[in-house]
Amino acid sequence: MLYNKKLIVEYVGTDFAGWQVQPNGRTVQEELHKALSKMYKTKVTVIGSGRTDSGVHALGQVANFRTERYIPPENVHMGLNSMLPEDISISSVEDVPEDFHAQLNAVSKTYLYRIFPSRVRSAMLAGRTWWVKDELNYKRMCELLKYFEGEHDFTSFCVQTSLRENNVRRINNIRCYREDKVICIEINGNGFLHNMVRIIAGTVVEALRKGYGDEYIKEAIEGRDRSKAGPTAHAAGLYLKKVYY
């Protein structure tokens, strides 16, 4: 019998080369492997709901692991947080059915993208937002973002080397709101292509900076060509906020 546990993981991605274990570079998955293997005194493999890139953060990454030895969730929770580095925190641990899979069972995800539009940089927000040195029309941004809702072919909003045979994804909803001086974009969808959220953010900011109209966004979506969309926004502004099952 294997015991299966689900983790909610929070991390600051600034000093990580992403989630997934790599030959070179510090990763979140590797840190979890080391801590859990030490706790269980055997090799433990952690499955994440999906990858996050270098510099990308998480408020609610979901992961699971299976072991032959049972340790109560509260003990795993306390033990992991005492062993992990300060830029990773475990929000919760729970027992789940053996067939639960953090990646395969996910039905949608919410990403948060944070933009700090200001002529003066902020030391407190450095590494946690995309600093844009222009004033941005917040209301106009919210209007442009609505074009991305629904089902679209997001070929224009993906790293070309990561394109798949089917690049159609559904954006269930987009929220745009302010937290003091920071503009926040929350996007919930049934799946995301590589860099999709960052390119959406970059495209909308490009439209605002250059005064492009609605047609720019429509043509970027309908063009199915990376050159039709704007730049890729900085990794520092992106957070995996929540995974739904």
N, C-alpha and C positions, 0 to 999 in steps of 0.2 A: 504494500500500500504506500502511495506517495501522498504527502501532505502538501497542499498548495496554498500559498499566501499571496495576497494582493497588497502592494505598497502604493501609497500616494507620495510622490517625491517632489520636493521643491529644491531648485538650485539656481545659483548665479552662474551663468555660462561664460563669463568674461575670461576666466583662466582655463577653460576646457576646450579641447579640440572637438567638441561635440558630445553626443550621447554614446555612440557606438564605439566599442573597443577598436583601437587602431594600433598598428605596429609602432608608430612614433606619435607621441602626444598623449597628454593626460585626458582621460574621458570619465564621464559620470558612471557609465556601466562598469568600467574597470574598478572604480573605487567601491562600488556596491559588491562586485564579485569578491574583492579582497576582504571586505568587512564580513560578509556573510560566510565566506569560506573559513575565516578565522573563528567565527561564532559556532559554526556547525562542525568544525574540524574535518571538513571534507570539501571537495570542489563543489561550488554552487554556481549555477548559471542563471542570470536574471534576464527576463524577456521584457522589453519595453513596448509601449503602445506605438512607438514610432521613433525615428531618429530626430534629433535636433542638431543643427549645424554649430560650428565653432562660434562662440560668442552669444548664442541664443540661450535664453533663460526658460525656466519652467516654474509655474505656480502649482501645477497639478499633473505632472507626468505620472502615468500609471505603469506599474511593472508587476510581474509575478515571478515566483520561483517555486520549484518543487523539491522536497527533500524526503528522505526516508525517516528522519528523526523529527519528533514533534517538540516544538518549543512554543509556549503560549504567545499569542500575538503581542500582549503587553510587554513581555520580556524581550521579544525581538525588537519592538519599537524603542524601548529604552536603551537596549544594547547597541543598536545601530547608531542612534543619535550620539552615543558616547564615543563611538569608534570612528565615525565619518568626519571628514574635514569640515571646517566652518561654512564652506560655500555649498554644502549639501545638507538638507534636512528631510527627515521622514515625517510627514504629516500624520499618517495613519498606517496601521497594519491590521489586516483581518484575514481570517480563514475563509477560503472560497472553495467551491467544488473542484475536483481534480481536473475537469475539462475546461476550466476557465483559462483563457489565453488573452493576455493584455492587448496584443495586436489584432488577432483574428476576430475577437468578439466586439471590438469597438464599432459603434454605429455612426458616431459623429465626434468632431472635436471643435473646441473653441480656441482660437488664437487671439491674443491681444497684441496690438502694435501701438507703441507710445512715441509721440513726436513732441519735441520741445522747440517751438518756433521762437527764436529770440536772437537779437543782434549780439547779446552778451552770453557767453557760455556759463553753465552752472557746474560747479564742482560736485555738488550733491547728486546731480542727475547724470553725470558722466558715466558712460558704460551701461546705463539703465534706460536710455532714451536715444532717439535719433535727433541730434541737434541740427536744426535747419536754420540758417542765418537769415531768414526772411520772415516777415509777418505773413501768416496764412489766413485766408478767409475761411473761418471755421464752418459757417453755415453752407458755404458753397462746397466745401469738402464733403459734408454730409449728403448733399444733393448728388454729387458725382459718384459717391460710393454706392448709391442705390442701384446703379446700372449693373453692378456685379451680382446682385441677388438673382436667384433662380438657377436654372441649368444652362451651362455654357461649355463650349470647347475652350479650355484655358491654355491652348498651345502658346499664345503670346506671352503668357505669364509663368514661364517655366524655363529653367536652365536647359538649353537645347540638347545637351548630352544626356539629359534625364528624361526626355520625352518618351511616352509609351504609345502603344498602338491605339489606345483609347484615352484621350485627354479631356473627356467630358467629366465635369464635376458639378455638384449642386451646392450652391451657397444658400443655406436655409434662411439666414438673416444676418444683417450687419448693423451694429450699433456704433454711433459716433457720439462721443461726449467729451466734456472737459473735466479735468481734475486740476484745479488751480491753473497753472500756466501750461500744463501738458494736455495735448489732444490725444484722446484714446480711441482706437478703432478695434472693435471686437467683431470677429468673423467666425460664424459657426457653419460648418459644412460637412458633407459626408465623406470627404476625402480632399487631400491637398497635394498638388504637384510640388516638386523641389523648388523652393524659393517663391512659391506662388503668392503668399501673403506679402512678402517683402516687395515683390514687383508690383502688386496692386497698390501698395502704399507709395512706392516710388513714382508710379504712373500718375496717381492723383496729385501728389505734390508737384510733379512736373507740370501738370495742367494748370495748377494754381500759380506757380512761379511765372509761367510764360503766357498766362491769360488765354489758354486754349478753351474752346467751348465743349459742349456735350458731345459733339461729333468726334472729337479726339478719343474719348473713352469708348464710344460705340465702334469706331474703326479699329481701335486696338483689340477689342474683344472679337469682332467679326473677322479681322484680318488673319488670325491664326498664324502669326509671324512675330517672333520675338522683337524684331526691329520696329514693329508698330507700337510697342509699349514703351514706358519710361524706364529709368534706371532702377536697379535693385537697391532698395532702401537698406540702411545699415543694420547689421545683425543685432546690435545692442538694443534696438527698440522692440525686438520680438520676444514674446512669451507664449509658451504652451500653457493655456489657462486651465482647461478642463477637458476630460475625455468622457464620453457618454457610452453606456452599454445597455 
